[in-house]
Amino acid sequence: MPEPAPFESQGPSKYCIFGCGTNGYNIILELAKENERVVVVDKDESRVRHLRDQKYDAYQRDITSSDMLFGLPPFEIAFVMTGDPDANLASVVTIKKRYPAVQVVARSIDPVNGGKLTAAGAEFVLYPQEVVARAAILQIRKQHSSRLSQRLYGLLAGWEGTLGIITHKNPDPDAISSAMALAEIARSANKNLATRIFYEGNIGHQENRTFVNLLDIKMEHLTIEALQKCNYLAMVDCSGPGANNDVPPQMKINIIIDHHKDGKHLASQSAFADIRPGVGATASIMTQYLQELDVPVDMRVATALLYGIRTDTREFKRSVTPQDLNYAGFLLPLTDADLLDKIMSPSMSQETLDVIGKAIQERRIQSGYLFSDVGYVMNRDALPQAAELLITLEGVNTALVYGITDTAIVISARNRDIRLHIGNALSEAFGEIGDAGGHPNMAAATLPLHYFGKVENKAELLGFVIEPILQKFKNLVGLENEGKKNGV
C-alpha cells in the first residue's frame, strides 16, 4: 500500500485518531459532521482500506512503534482510542516526545492505567464505560423530566376552580418567578383554572421589592382562610407544609416543586412532587417545564425566571449546573434587558444601610467565624446583605449575622469553608427549635419567639437569649474546644 510523502510535506489536520475500533469510529463520525479534516491511524490493513474507500485520510501503522508518526500530516489534537492499554500508553509517549504541544485524549480501562497515561502527558483520560453510563443517565433523566412535565400539565388540565400557589416565607426571586411560571402553565393547560399566589412575611430586600413592582406581580398575604377558598394548593421553592412556611402540616398540598431536599416533609403525600436538590434554582425546573410543554413564555415571566436563576446561583457562581446555564441561555433572548437592569440597580433603604453598619460595628471574630448582633430589625432582608458583605473580610470563613423581629430571632449565614456545609450545620443546631437549613455556602434560621413575643424590648431580649442559642452551633463546629485550647 503506497504511503504519502513524509510528515513535513503534508497539509495540516486538526485531529488524528489512533485506533479505529467502535469508539474511534464514532469520534470520526462526529468530527465529520463539523466538516473537520481527520487523519486516522490503525494497524488493521482491511480497516484502513475501508476508511480510505470512505475518503478518510487513513494510514496503516503499529502505534506501539516509535516511528509511527513518520509520513503523517501535522495535527493539533490526538485521540488514542485502542482497546490495548499498553499500546495506548506507548502511543501517548511517542506523540508527546515528538510533539509536546499536541493535546492528547487517551482511552483507559481503569484508574491505574489512567494515571500512567496522565503521567505520560495525556491532557484528558477517557473511560468509555463511564461515558456510556453518563449518557444513559442523562437520557433517562431527560425522559423522566419530560414525563413529569406532561403529568403536571395533564393534572392542571383536569382541575376546575382555583389553584393557590404558595411561596416560602419572605420570598426571593427564585420562589416568586417559579410561582409566576406555574401560574402561566396552569393558564395554558386550563382556561377554567384561576390562580392566586400567596406569601408570608415580607418582601424586604430592595432588589426583591423592585422586582415585584416593576414586573407588576400580583401576590397576596397568606391566611388559612384564603387557602381554604382554593380548590387546590401548590408549593414552589419549599418542600412541604412547615418547610420555611407556616402552613399547617395536615393541610393537603397537591403540587410541590423545589430544589431543596428536606427529609422532615413528606412530598410523597402530594399528587405531584418534583424535588431536585441537584439543580441550582427552582426557576430552572420551571423553565424546563415551559420548554418541554412548548408554553409561550411571556416577557415578564422570562425576565423573572432569568433573574430567579441568577440570584439563587449568585450570578452563576454557586451550586450552578450545566442545566441552569442552558435554561438561562433559553430565557435570555426572551427577557427585557432594560427592566432587568433596573431590578438589579435599586436604591438601598436607610434601614438596610443602618443594619449593615451595625453588623460591621458589632462583629466578633473567633477562629475564622464571625458573629454579629444587629439587634431589633424591621426588615429581615437586611441581614443576608450584611452577611454577604462580612464574609468578604480577610480571615473570615463563616459569617453569622443575627437579629430579632417582632415574632422571631433571625440568623443569616454565609460560608466559604469547604469543610463545612453551613445549611446542614444550622439545621442540626437550630432545627429542633425553629426552621433552619440551606446550601453549603449560605443558610438561614428562623427561631419563633412564641410567648416571648410579648416582650417589648426585643433587642434586650436578644441579648439575654442569643448566647445559649449560639452555644449549640459553636459546639457543633468545634469552636468551644478551640476556645478552651487557647485559654479563652
C-alpha positions in Angstrom: 0.0 0.0 0.0 1.7 3.3 -1.1 2.2 5.8 1.7 2.0 9.6 1.3 5.1 11.8 1.4 6.8 12.5 4.8 5.1 14.3 7.7 6.6 17.7 7.0 5.3 18.0 3.4 1.6 17.3 4.1 -1.2 19.9 4.8 -2.2 20.3 8.4 -5.1 18.5 10.1 -6.7 19.4 13.4 -7.5 15.9 14.6 -5.7 12.5 14.4 -7.4 9.3 15.6 -5.1 6.5 16.7 -7.1 3.2 16.8 -10.3 3.0 14.8 -12.4 0.5 16.7 -16.0 1.3 17.7 -15.1 4.3 19.9 -12.6 5.7 17.4 -15.0 5.4 14.5 -17.8 7.2 16.4 -15.4 10.1 17.1 -14.6 10.2 13.4 -18.3 10.4 12.5 -18.9 13.2 15.0 -16.0 15.3 13.7 -17.0 14.7 10.1 -20.4 16.4 10.9 -18.4 19.5 11.6 -16.5 19.2 8.3 -13.2 18.8 10.1 -10.3 17.0 8.3 -9.5 13.9 10.3 -6.4 11.7 10.0 -6.8 8.1 11.1 -4.1 5.6 12.1 -4.8 1.9 12.6 -2.8 -1.3 12.4 -5.6 -3.3 10.7 -4.9 -3.3 6.9 -8.6 -4.1 5.9 -9.9 -1.4 8.2 -7.6 1.2 6.8 -8.6 0.2 3.3 -12.3 0.5 4.2 -11.7 4.0 5.7 -9.9 5.1 2.5 -12.8 3.9 0.5 -14.9 6.3 2.5 -12.5 9.1 1.6 -10.9 9.3 5.0 -7.1 10.1 5.3 -6.1 6.7 6.8 -2.7 5.2 7.5 -1.7 1.7 8.5 0.7 1.9 11.5 1.6 -0.1 14.6 1.0 2.6 17.2 3.5 1.0 19.6 6.3 1.8 17.1 8.5 4.8 17.8 8.4 5.8 14.1 4.6 5.6 13.8 4.4 9.4 13.2 6.6 9.3 10.1 4.7 10.4 7.0 1.6 11.7 8.9 0.3 15.3 8.2 0.6 17.6 11.2 -2.3 17.6 13.8 -3.2 19.6 16.9 -5.3 17.1 18.8 -4.8 13.3 19.1 -7.4 10.7 20.2 -5.7 7.5 21.3 -8.6 5.0 21.3 -7.4 1.4 21.0 -8.6 -1.3 23.5 -5.0 -2.2 24.4 -3.8 -0.1 27.4 -0.1 -0.8 26.7 -0.4 0.3 23.1 -2.2 3.5 24.1 0.5 4.3 26.7 3.3 3.7 24.1 1.4 5.9 21.6 1.0 8.8 24.1 4.7 8.6 25.0 5.7 8.8 21.3 3.3 11.7 20.4 4.3 13.8 23.4 8.0 13.2 22.9 8.0 14.4 19.3 5.1 17.0 19.6 4.8 18.2 23.2 2.3 20.9 22.1 -0.2 18.4 20.7 -3.2 17.8 23.1 -3.9 14.1 23.7 -7.1 12.4 24.7 -6.4 8.8 25.7 -8.7 5.9 26.4 -8.2 3.9 29.6 -9.6 0.8 31.1 -9.1 1.7 34.8 -7.7 4.5 37.1 -4.3 2.8 37.4 -3.8 2.8 33.6 -5.3 6.3 33.5 -2.7 7.5 36.0 0.1 6.2 33.7 -1.5 8.0 30.7 -1.7 11.2 32.6 2.0 10.9 33.7 2.9 10.3 30.1 1.4 13.6 29.1 -2.3 12.9 28.2 -4.4 16.0 28.9 -7.6 14.1 29.3 -8.2 10.4 30.1 -11.4 8.9 28.8 -13.2 5.9 30.4 -15.7 4.7 27.8 -17.7 2.7 30.3 -18.3 5.9 32.3 -19.2 7.9 29.2 -21.8 5.2 28.4 -23.2 5.3 31.9 -23.4 9.1 32.0 -25.1 9.1 28.6 -27.6 6.5 29.8 -28.3 8.5 33.0 -28.7 11.8 31.0 -31.2 10.2 28.6 -33.3 8.6 31.3 -33.3 11.9 33.3 -34.5 13.8 30.2 -37.2 11.2 29.6 -38.2 11.3 33.3 -38.4 15.2 33.3 -40.4 15.1 30.1 -42.9 12.7 31.7 -43.1 14.9 34.8 -43.9 18.0 32.8 -46.6 16.2 30.8 -48.1 14.8 34.0 -48.2 18.2 35.6 -49.9 19.6 32.5 -52.4 16.8 32.5 -53.2 17.3 36.2 -53.8 21.1 35.8 -55.9 20.4 32.6 -58.3 18.3 34.6 -58.9 20.7 37.5 -61.6 23.3 38.0 -61.8 26.2 40.4 -58.8 27.9 42.0 -55.2 26.9 42.4 -53.4 28.6 45.3 -49.6 28.8 44.8 -47.6 29.2 48.0 -44.1 30.6 48.1 -41.8 30.3 51.2 -41.5 33.0 53.9 -40.1 36.3 52.8 -40.0 35.0 49.2 -37.0 35.6 47.0 -36.9 36.0 43.2 -36.5 32.2 42.7 -39.7 31.5 44.6 -41.7 34.4 43.1 -40.7 33.7 39.5 -41.4 29.9 39.9 -44.9 30.8 41.2 -45.4 33.0 38.1 -44.3 30.2 35.8 -46.6 27.7 37.4 -49.5 30.1 37.0 -48.5 30.5 33.3 -48.5 26.8 32.8 -51.9 26.5 34.6 -53.4 29.2 32.3 -52.0 27.3 29.2 -53.4 24.0 30.4 -56.8 25.1 31.6 -58.7 28.4 31.0 -61.1 27.4 33.7 -58.5 27.2 36.4 -57.8 30.5 38.3 -54.5 31.0 40.2 -53.6 33.0 43.3 -50.0 33.5 44.5 -49.5 33.6 48.3 -46.6 34.6 50.5 -45.8 35.0 54.2 -43.6 37.5 55.9 -42.2 40.5 54.0 -40.6 41.2 50.6 -38.0 43.4 52.2 -34.8 43.3 50.2 -34.7 46.3 47.9 -34.0 44.3 44.8 -36.9 42.0 45.6 -39.3 44.9 46.1 -38.2 46.4 42.9 -38.5 43.0 41.2 -42.2 42.7 42.3 -43.1 46.3 41.5 -41.5 46.6 38.1 -42.9 43.2 36.9 -46.3 44.1 38.4 -46.5 40.7 40.2 -49.8 40.1 42.0 -49.3 38.4 45.3 -51.4 38.1 48.4 -50.6 37.6 52.1 -51.2 34.0 53.1 -54.0 33.3 55.5 -55.6 30.0 56.4 -59.0 31.5 55.3 -57.6 32.4 51.9 -56.1 28.9 51.4 -59.4 27.3 52.3 -61.1 29.1 49.5 -58.7 27.4 47.0 -59.7 24.1 45.5 -56.1 23.0 45.0 -52.7 24.1 46.5 -49.2 24.1 45.2 -45.9 24.9 46.8 -42.8 26.2 44.9 -39.3 26.6 46.3 -40.3 24.8 49.6 -40.6 21.1 50.1 -43.9 20.8 52.1 -46.0 22.2 54.9 -43.8 23.7 57.6 -40.7 23.9 55.4 -39.9 27.6 55.6 -43.6 28.3 55.8 -46.4 28.2 58.5 -48.8 26.1 56.5 -50.3 23.5 58.9 -48.8 20.0 58.5 -52.2 18.4 58.0 -53.1 20.7 55.0 -53.2 18.8 51.7 -50.7 20.1 49.1 -51.4 18.9 45.6 -48.2 20.1 43.9 -44.7 20.5 45.3 -41.8 21.7 43.1 -38.5 22.5 44.8 -34.7 22.2 44.5 -34.2 21.7 48.2 -34.4 18.3 49.9 -35.9 18.2 53.4 -36.5 14.8 54.8 -38.8 16.1 57.5 -41.5 16.9 55.0 -43.3 14.2 53.0 -43.7 15.4 49.5 -44.7 11.9 48.6 -48.1 12.6 50.1 -48.9 15.1 47.3 -50.5 14.3 43.9 -47.4 15.7 42.1 -43.9 16.2 43.5 -40.7 17.2 41.7 -37.8 17.8 44.1 -34.4 18.1 42.5 -31.6 19.0 45.0 -29.0 18.8 42.2 -30.5 21.9 40.4 -29.3 25.4 41.2 -32.8 27.0 41.3 -36.4 26.1 41.2 -36.8 28.6 38.4 -34.6 26.3 36.3 -37.1 23.4 36.8 -40.0 25.7 35.8 -38.1 26.9 32.7 -37.6 23.3 31.7 -41.4 22.7 32.0 -42.1 25.7 29.8 -39.6 24.4 27.2 -40.9 20.9 27.1 -44.5 21.8 27.1 -43.9 24.4 24.4 -45.8 27.0 26.5 -45.3 30.6 25.1 -43.1 32.5 27.6 -44.3 36.0 28.4 -41.5 38.6 28.6 -42.4 39.3 32.3 -42.2 35.6 33.1 -38.9 35.1 31.2 -37.3 38.2 32.9 -38.5 36.9 36.3 -37.2 33.4 35.8 -33.8 34.5 34.5 -33.4 36.8 37.5 -34.5 34.0 39.8 -31.8 31.7 38.4 -29.2 34.4 38.6 -29.9 35.3 42.2 -30.2 31.8 43.5 -26.9 30.8 41.9 -25.3 34.1 42.9 -24.7 35.2 39.3 -23.9 31.6 38.3 -21.1 31.2 40.9 -22.9 29.0 43.5 -24.4 25.5 43.1 -24.8 26.1 39.3 -25.2 23.2 36.9 -24.9 23.0 33.1 -28.7 22.7 33.1 -29.1 26.1 34.9 -26.8 27.7 32.3 -28.8 26.1 29.4 -32.1 27.4 30.8 -30.7 30.8 31.3 -29.5 30.8 27.7 -33.0 29.8 26.6 -34.6 32.7 28.6 -32.0 35.5 27.8 -33.4 36.4 24.3 -37.0 36.5 25.7 -36.3 38.9 28.5 -36.5 42.7 28.8 -32.8 43.8 29.3 -33.7 47.3 30.4 -36.1 46.0 33.0 -33.6 43.5 34.3 -31.0 46.3 34.7 -33.5 48.4 36.7 -34.3 45.5 39.0 -30.6 44.9 39.7 -29.9 48.6 40.4 -32.4 49.6 43.1 -31.8 52.2 45.8 -30.8 51.0 49.2 -33.1 51.8 52.2 -31.8 53.7 55.2 -32.6 50.8 57.5 -30.6 48.4 55.3 -27.7 50.8 55.5 -28.0 51.1 59.3 -28.2 47.3 59.7 -25.1 46.8 57.6 -23.3 49.5 59.5 -24.2 47.9 62.9 -23.2 44.5 61.7 -19.8 45.8 60.8 -19.5 47.6 64.2 -20.7 44.7 66.3 -18.7 41.9 64.6 -16.8 39.4 66.7 -14.3 37.0 65.1 -13.2 33.7 66.6 -11.0 31.2 64.7 -12.4 32.4 61.3 -16.0 32.5 62.5 -17.7 35.9 62.6 -20.7 36.7 64.7 -22.6 40.0 64.7 -25.7 41.1 66.6 -27.7 43.8 64.8 -30.5 43.9 67.4 -34.1 44.7 66.5 -34.8 44.9 62.8 -38.0 45.6 60.8 -36.5 44.4 57.5 -35.0 41.0 58.0 -33.7 41.0 54.4 -31.0 43.4 55.5 -29.4 40.5 57.4 -28.3 38.5 54.4 -27.0 41.6 52.8 -24.8 42.3 55.9 -23.7 38.6 55.9 -22.7 38.8 52.2 -20.5 41.8 53.0 -18.9 40.4 56.1 -17.9 37.1 54.6 -15.6 39.0 52.3 -13.5 40.2 55.2 -9.9 38.9 55.4 -9.6 36.0 57.9 -13.4 35.3 57.9 -14.5 31.9 56.6 -18.0 31.8 58.1 -20.3 34.7 59.0 -23.4 34.6 61.1 -25.4 37.8 61.4 -28.4 37.7 63.7 -31.2 40.0 64.8 -34.7 39.9 66.2 -38.1 40.9 64.8 -41.5 41.1 66.5 -42.0 37.4 66.1 -38.7 35.6 65.7 -34.9 35.6 66.1 -33.5 35.5 62.6 -30.0 34.3 61.6 -28.4 34.7 58.2 -25.2 32.8 57.5 -22.6 32.8 54.7 -19.7 30.3 54.4 -16.6 29.8 52.3 -15.0 26.9 54.3 -15.3 23.9 52.0 -15.1 21.6 55.1 -18.4 23.0 56.4 -21.9 22.7 55.0 -23.5 25.7 56.7 -27.0 24.7 55.8 -26.7 21.3 57.5 -24.9 22.9 60.5 -27.7 25.4 61.1 -30.3 22.7 60.6 -28.7 20.5 63.2 -28.1 23.3 65.6 -31.5 25.0 65.4 -33.8 22.7 63.5 -35.5 21.5 66.7 -36.4 25.0 67.9 -37.2 26.6 64.6 -36.9 26.5 60.9 -33.3 26.2 59.7 -31.3 25.0 56.7 -29.8 26.0 53.3 -26.9 25.4 51.0 -23.2 24.6 51.7 -22.3 28.3 51.5 -25.5 30.1 52.5 -28.2 29.4 55.0 -30.7 30.9 57.4 -32.6 30.1 60.6 -35.9 31.5 62.0 -36.5 30.8 65.7 -40.0 31.8 66.8 -40.4 33.8 70.0 -43.7 32.2 71.0 -44.8 33.7 74.3 -41.6 35.8 74.5 -43.1 37.8 71.5 -44.9 40.0 74.1 -41.7 41.3 75.5 -41.4 45.0 74.5 -37.7 45.5 74.4 -36.7 43.0 71.7 -33.1 44.0 71.5 -32.6 43.4 75.2 -34.4 40.0 74.9 -32.0 39.0 72.1 -29.0 39.9 74.3 -30.3 37.6 77.1 -31.1 34.5 75.0 -28.7 34.6 72.0 -25.6 33.1 73.6 -27.3 29.9 74.8 -28.8 29.6 71.4 -25.5 30.0 69.6 -23.8 27.6 72.0 -25.0 24.5 70.2 -23.7 25.8 66.8 -20.3 26.6 68.4 -20.1 23.2 69.9 -21.1 21.6 66.6 -18.3 23.3 64.7 -15.8 22.8 67.4 -15.4 26.4 68.5 -15.7 25.8 72.2 -12.9 23.3 72.1 -10.9 25.8 70.2 -11.5 28.4 72.9 -10.6 26.1 75.7 -7.4 25.0 73.9 -6.4 28.7 73.6 -7.4 29.5 77.2 -10.4 31.6 76.1 
